[in-house]
Amino acid sequence: MYPTLVLKSGRERSVLNQHAWIYSGAVKELPQNANQGDIIRVTDNKNNLLAYGFYAPKNQIVARLFYFGVKEVDINNTFWRDKILKAYELRKNYLIASNTNAYRLLHAEGDSLPGLIVDVYDHTTSVQVLHKGVELFYQILIDTLLEIGIKHIYLKTKDNSRRLEQINVPQGWATEPFTEDILITENGLKFWVNVEKGQKTGFFLDQRENRDLLKKYSKDKVVLNAFGYTGGFSVYAAAGGAKEVVSADISKDASEMADKNVKLNFAEYENHQTVTEDCFAYLKNMPENYFDILVLDPPAFAKTAQNVPNASRGYKEINMWGFKKVKKGGLVFTFSCSGSVDRDLFRKIVFGAAADVGRNVRIIHQLTQPIDHPINIYHPEGEYLKGLVLYVE
Ligand SMILES: C[S@@+](CC[C@H](N)C(=O)[O-])C[C@H]1O[C@@H](n2cnc3c(N)ncnc32)[C@H](O)[C@@H]1O
């Protein structure tokens, strides 16, 4: 039997509600002889089984749960394979198509697999391992990925998180330089993705549907894609018939890739330009009344709850510049991917920016993450991407 963590009396409610995290404050007895990443049982104060999870004795979240129930189960290869295939089924049934071959296959807690993110780029996966527990099912993960048609596996785990979590790299994983760009198709549009040099696992798959919405509104518009990374929104704007598109990002590599991606789809399109610059400065200095549509998709300003006040100031500032500068009757697509800034707070920040600038602003869409980034209803912390489309008079 696995080592057992016993909860304090009255602290079982969140586990009964299938919330995936156990905070150290809820623990009555830590498991004996268990190490970082080991599987543990979780029981209530009366020794009734509630869940299984991965143990992390040094973290504030001491266990991340992947099974809930009163019955003991065998955590074997079939257990993990079933979970991976269930996640695949959702994508296969509702997302993967001849015009979309890049998607998130495993979204950590959203797919009941804490600590694991697997993004698929055609026949390659870019894998992020964020918890040592995942080591326990590396081999079956690899086998199941091969079973669903994946040919190359790239482990993206950053060196520092690998050290912190003491994550080992399994043999046979492609961790040697993986420099080739991969060609993907998203809603019929093509993109180059570099899993090694790129941010996150290579591409911001979570904006797929929001990019498609921009396409719908772009006809004859002048569009600024601020914090544009490799030009995802820019390609969709051009596809929608934008008169002019500017992609701005602080990263030179991202700007070069944005240029490449627009050319890949629209070799003849002459009205795209990239700007490699800090977007705070760019937004401040750009002309007023020039852009019809602005996309503001900055990096997560708040990585932790402590950063929320600073992050809020950052979000407010860029939205203020946006509202000041956008053309009358224009649109602002504004986003936050900070998990610690929830939907209500983000809306309040955007409200504050609009009020300070003093323009009439109306919400016409409220956006979120797509179906391959599912939010477990019992784990609302999984909702991280928030967006608003605003009509500015
Ligand atoms: C969330 S990503 C944008 C993803 C993009 N919208 C897409 O669909 O692919 C944020 C981007 O902001 C860039 N960035 C970070 N800080 C910046 C800054 N101060 N000015 C400009 N770009 C910045 C990063 O290089 C990154 O490409």
The ligand as an ORCA input file, in Angstrom:
! r2SCAN-3c Opt
* xyz 0 1
  C       1.477     35.785    -24.305
  S       2.728     36.005    -25.470
  C       1.828     36.525    -26.876
  C       1.260     35.385    -27.697
  C       0.656     35.803    -29.008
  N      -0.481     36.659    -28.837
  C       0.254     34.614    -29.851
  O      -0.941     34.435    -30.133
  O       1.137     33.851    -30.233
  C       3.520     37.443    -24.898
  C       4.627     38.006    -25.778
  O       5.037     39.263    -25.199
  C       6.417     39.430    -25.445
  N       6.877     40.453    -24.483
  C       7.172     40.315    -23.168
  N       7.424     41.507    -22.608
  C       7.307     42.425    -23.601
  C       7.435     43.828    -23.663
  N       7.729     44.546    -22.564
  N       7.235     44.436    -24.839
  C       6.942     43.710    -25.949
  N       6.791     42.399    -25.955
  C       6.975     41.754    -24.800
  C       7.014     38.073    -25.331
  O       8.228     38.019    -26.079
  C       5.888     37.198    -25.921
  O       6.147     36.976    -27.281
*
